[in-house]
Amino acid sequence: MTFDPFGDFETQGYLRNLTKEKDLEIVRHLEHASFMTGIDAALEHLTKSQRLSYPDLLETHRILFEAVYPWAGQDRQTTAPDLAISRGPILFAHPDDIQRAANYALTRGQDKEFMKAKPGEVIGYLAYAHPFLDGNGRAIMVIYAILSLRAGFSIDWATTDKADYLFAQTKELNS
């Protein structure tokens, strides 16, 4: 079953992507190309912000995915305000609580001592917020990379095992 929160997959493609593509493998390639094309601009935007805020998260998503989705940079409060999102047993933030969860994570992540002591909690709250219909993990990864660098450490994402990372993130969300 295809995720179709707009109810128009047959006429508008997966999540109303700009090409109206229905083949999820092609959409994933489009998303990857958009992400790779936008990553430098997203990082540049974030490094210019002295204090990261919720609008920075939205702007990061817009920069990364505007080549694929017309709603890039709009959170679920705007795109799907009545939609509860879950993955397996994990229920993500209700659209009314997305901004609160993300702001909590951003506030804690910008406290360098807290970020060093509890980096999992910060990424857990960012993941829990799940602000977008798609592209959450990549947008959060970019934000988290900046928070980490500002706290004095970095993540080598290229050598991070995705399954291990997702398991740890799920464990954090459950706690």
Buried (B, 14 or more C-beta within 10 A) or exposed (E): EEEEBBEEBEEBBBBBBBEEBBEEEBBEEBBEEBBEEBBEEBBEBBEEEEEBBBEBBBBBBBBBBBBBBEBBBBBBBEBBEEEEBEEEEBEBBBBEBBBBBBBBBBBBBBBEEBBEEBBBBBBBBBBBBBBBBBBBBBBBBBBBBBBBBBBEEEBEEEEEEEEEBEEBBBEBBEE
